[in-house]
Amino acid sequence: MKTFYSWFVVSAFFFSLFAPAKAVAQDRQDRREQTFTCKSRHNRFQSCPIPDPQSEVVLLEQLGGRRCVRGETWGNDANGIWVDRGCRARFQVNSRRESGEPVWWNSGRGDRQRGRQRGRSGSGACFYKNVNFTGDYFCSERGSNIPQVKLDDEITSIQLYGRATVTIYKDPNFSGPQATTDQSIPDLHRWQMPNNPNLNWDNRISSARID
């Protein structure tokens, strides 16, 4: 009986040491990855705030019969998650501040540009899927090195803000043909690749540096 009691005391002691650490680790994980439900009622636009709007947002589960299409009926911007035209879904929000990965946004409807500008400061660049700085995009600050861009081979325009210079590369990990610009480029169709006048940079960017 005495042996059993000693074993119980020792086990309780070790549990008290490791349990809090596990709880702290789980708490940190919960802060990095959170889920939110956002619903468009009566087919109307709805904005749902999240703790850190500069997070990556991923659609986890569609909750209604209406399709949820990123950039058309849902997206995320400086105000949080937005849904429209009957989209109802559960979203996962992943904080990217600790990992240093590019900050994700979604331009969505044109009348939401003001919110996007409020969420941006300092110097850096935004990379867009469509011409004239429209469509899905991500922004990253000056000093960022992006070995593999999220919109791999899908970038069509680049917008610089503040004092920044961007060097883009055709291949991941800063390899292959490269080019540098200190001005915004509304249409990469018109920006030719070096040493090959028959090719342009549209949908050919795989990595980038922002200085």
N, C-alpha and C positions, 0 to 999 in steps of 0.2 A: 504493500500500500504506500509505504514511504517512497519507494522507487517511482511509482506511478505519479505521485504528487510532485516529485522533483522534475520529472519529465514534463509535466503539465506547466510548471512554473517557467522552465526554460523555453518551452514552445511559445508560451504567451509573450515572453520577453522578446524573442526574435520576431514574432508577428507584429509587435508594437513598433519595432524598428523599421520593418520593410513596408508595412501597410500604408503609412503616411506618404512614403516616397511614391508608391504606386498610385495613390490617390492624387498626388500633385501632378504626376505624369499624365494621368487620365484627364485632369482638369485642363492642363495645357493643350492636350489633344482636342478636347471639346471646344476650347477657345479658337483653335485653328480651323476646325471643321464644324460648322453648324448648319442646321437645316431650317428652312423657312417655307411657309406656304403663302402663296400670293394668288388671288382670284380676281378675275375680271367679271363683275356682276352686271347682268343686263347688257352684256357686250360692250361695256364702257371701259375706258382707260382707268387703270388703278396703279398707284405707286406704293410700294411696300418698303419702308426704310430698313436698313441693316446696319449693324454696329460700325463696320468699316466699309464704306462704298468702294474703296480701292481694293477690292478683293476679286478673286476669280469666282464666277457663279456658274454652276452646272445644273442642268435640268435633271432631276432624279426620277420623277414620276408624274405623268400627266393624270389629272384627276377628273377631267370631264370629257365630253364627246368632241369638243372643238380642239383642233390640232394646235399645238404650241410650237411656233417656228421662230427660232432666234432671229432677231432683227426685223421680224414682221409682226408677231403678236406677243413677243416678250424680249427682254433684254435687261441690261443693267447700266447705270450711269452714275453721276455724282449724287443722285438722290436715293439710290438703292436699286431694288428690282422693280421693273414695270411689266405689266401685262395688259393686253387689249383684246378686243373682239372675242370675248368668251374664253380666253385661255385661263385654265386653272391648273396649277401644278405645285409640286413640292420641289424646292431647290436646295442644293448644297452650296454653302459659301465657304471657300477656302482662303484663308489669309495668306497673302504672298509676301508680306513685309519681312518676315523672318528669313525666308528662303532667298530673297533678293531677285526673284524672277520678275519679268515684266508685269506691270499693272494692267489688268484687263478691264476694258470698258465695252460698251456697245452703243453705237450712235442712235440706232433706232430711228424714230421719226425726226424729221428736220426741225420741228419746233422745240426740240429738247436740247439744242446746241448750247443754250445759256447755262444749263446745269453742268454740261461737260466742261465749259470754260471755268466755272467756279472751282472744280475739283483739280485744277491744274495750276502749278506755280513753279518758279525757278526756271531752269533750262532743261531741254530734252527734246524728244521727238515722238511723234505718233505715226504708226504704220497702218494704212487702211487697205481694205480688201477691194474697194472700188475707186474710180476716178474722183477727183475733186474732193478728197477727204471725206468720203461717205462709206457706209456699210460697216461691217464688223471691224474693229481696230483694237490695238493696244498701244499704250504709251509707256515710255521708260525715261528715267531721268539721265541727265548728263553724268558720265562716268560709268554707264552700264555697258557690260560686255554680254552679248546674247549669242551663245554658241549655236543655238537652234531656235529660230523664231517660231512662235505658235502658228502663225499664218504662213507656214512653209510653202514657198512657191505660189502664194496667193496674194501677195502685196502689189497694189497697183498705184498707190500714191503715198507720199511721205510729207508730213507737216512738221516743221521745226518750230520751236517756241523758245524764247529767251536767246541766249548766246550758246548755240550748240552746233556741232559738226557731226555728220553721220557718215560712216564708212560701211558700205554694204558689200556682201560677199555672195557669190553664186552658190557656194557649197557650205555645209555645216562646218563649225569649228574654225571659222575665219580662213577658209581656203578657197581656191579657185579664183576666177576673175573678180576684181574689186573696183569700186569707184567711191569717191568722196564728194559730198556736197555740203555747203553751208547755207543753202536756200531750200525752201519747200518745193516739192515737185508734185504738181497736181495730176500728172498723167505720165507714168513710167513707159508707156508706149513710145513716147517721144524722146526717151533718153537712151541712147545707143550704148551697147556694151563696148568696152575697149577692145581694139584690134579686130572687131567684127561688126561692120556697119549694117549687116543683114539681120542682126539680133538686137533686141532692146531689153530693158530690165524688167518689163512687166511679167509678173508671176515667176520671177527667177531669183528671188532673194531667200537665202536659207540661214544667214547669220549676219550680225551687225554689231558695230561698236559706236557708242555715242560719246563724243568728247566735247 
